[in-house]
Amino acid sequence: MTDSTNTAPGATSAAVKDTASASGRPADEDASTAAPSRGRRVLRLLARVPFTIALLAALVVVGILVGGFTAPITDADWYETFAYGVPSFSDGRWWTVVTGTFLVAQPWGYLVLVLTAVGVGWLEFRRGTGQAAAYFFGGQAIAVIGSAIVIAGFAEMGSHWAEALVVQVDVGPSGGVFACITAAAASLGSPWRGRALLVLTAFTLVSVLFLGSVADVEHAMAVGTVLLVNAGSFSKPTLREQRWVAFVMIVSLIVVQLIASMVPTYGPFGMTQVGGTDVLDVVIDLLIVVVVATGLRGGYRAAWVVSVILASFNVLAGALAVFVIAHPELVDGTTDYEDREGLAFAAASGFLWAVMLVWLVVCARAFRARLRRRLSGDRGADRPGARLDEVRHVVQTAGGGALSWMATWRDNRHYFGSDPDTVVAYQTHQGVALVLGDPIAEPEKLGATLTEFIDVAERAGFVVCVFGADGTARDTMPEGWHALQVAEDTIVDLPGLEFTGKKWGAVRTALNRAERDGVRFRFASLAAEPRALRAQITEISEQWVGDKGLPEMRFTLGSIDEALDPAVRMAIAESADGTVQGFLSWLPVYGPGGRIRGWTLDLMRRRDGGGFPPVMEFLIGSSALAFRDEGAEFLSLSGAPLARSDSPDDERQIEVILDKLGGILEPAYGFRSLHRFKQKFNPRGEPMYLLYRDGADLARIGVGLVRAYLPDASVPQLVRAGLSIGK
């Protein structure tokens, strides 16, 4: 991609906004039609959730009739008659499963209306009215009856906690609401399904163990039942998901410990009071979250080892606590249950640590990343630019797309996998492995090469993305991956090219003026040119870079160093006196077997204040004719901003970052105006994609791209550039 015409991805959005804002309609007309349009959308939305509306209406009406919005109904004489629980079922009042569902005990409890609207409405919107009604009423019944059976069973076994709950009754629709939320979460795509269900499971499990109310048991029954019903639709968690589960587990454990230090808890293992845990322990555990939990999310083996040791210690402590609680006479003869607060907390948290320990052992293969990350099979990981001769050979024999020659640049690292005829060029920034263009491989090997690299890089702890992929790479990306179109390559087809007709007027004018003014065009190899000419080229380049206010860009943008490659063709425009008016650099695009099938524009620079204004039109037009005569198939004028009408929600994070990058670069590099300039050559567009696994990684990928393009920019430079966007 050219310094002048490259679409660093951030150049996309603002060009889109400029185009989209020009609707051609008066502003007052837009305003007058906006409100009815929004109203219709709201009505269509409400029409899709009739069950949710009816349920909310029933809760509100009953609340008004019984006065639940103004005073607690637990003091009413009739409360226990209509509430559900073990006492009601023991007395044969099974119909309380229905009556209790539409009651709310406290006025503040009507916040459940919000949860109902979100949870039940979400499920109904996604899966229909029938399923929403079935999950709500079925989940509510199972939650209420199942929790009563569990509590009664534990009470029979002598559990003090259950003995306290067995005499209580409860009301409210929260069991059915939790069932609906879980069912809606189960309908999401990967990886959000697993993450949402994990959060729900962790919340309900922790609530039962440390809060332990009747409602908490009901919620756990509802979530567990829906998980069992949908178990057949779950797939094996990916490497990233295994790490995410471990991360959430250890964070949940520390949060529980923090809560237990501030509020009393009461669960199956006993009671704790405020201050029952050591503040120093909490501080240490918070540090563990910052260090160890972050390491688990990155897949580091060191973090896994530390976590296994911590889990083992806490499991042993929990087992000992359970033994002491069960046999207090063997320790000190104490039988007062409420005096064993520390033991109760150790027992409950030990149970959670045991769950985590099992997960860590089962998923041990997900935590193999070293503190100094390196890809196995990567023979140049620690030395960017190593083994370039091998890379050149693969590029020339396997061929590639418009960005393929950039794989030979020294800033890149190179992954040589199991197939010696393939290579992946990438850079690492902010923990992201940014693959530059398509993997270099024959078309039938492209998918396997990409999949192998992704597997190795993710095991090393990197977030992986492919920047500048073409349609072929998109079609072969692994299942579950996503493609976001970030740019559009501008292609000029060369066979039969003639600058005739009105649409080529600007190019013909430049060629004719060059002939009159004595400006000549020639191809050259910069490294073989005389020192005096190279000095002119360097002077023009340094002048251009010096005016930008930011360091020279990298990644998909070359420099004079890359132009010195003998395989790169320099297009030079010289006056009769030998003054260089401007120059281009063209990167070869190989097809399989070593044949050059096209050329990609990289550097594009002109002399400041030169005497030949249409030098760029002249150079590109002359290059096109010369390459056509050599038998090349196309020219790539590099990526250009692409207007897109909409995008999924999870892509908006990166659009903000890329738009910010585009705003930073536009005053210096003028990408958007150069997009208009390239239309003089009547190119056709080919989409370029960002391939990624997880929408949650997009923000991090965006930051990595900023660093890839501006690796030498200081923080103050980026801040100053960022602040200038809003002016």
PyMOL commands that set and color helices and strands:
alter all, ss='L'
color gray80, all
select helices_A, chain A and resi 11-21+27-47+50-66+73-75+79-82+86-90+96-102+107-127+129-156+160-165+174-186+192-210+214-229+231-233+239-260+279-298+301-326+328-330+337-339+341-362+364-366+388-398+404-408+443-459+471-476+502-517+526-528+531-546+560-563+615-630+649-669+671-681+695-709+715-726
alter helices_A, ss='H'
color red, helices_A
select strands_A, chain A and resi 84-85+169-170+265-267+270-272+413-415+424-429+432-436+463-469+482-493+520-524+569-574+580-590+596-606+634-640+684-692
alter strands_A, ss='S'
color yellow, strands_A
deselect
rebuild
show_as cartoon
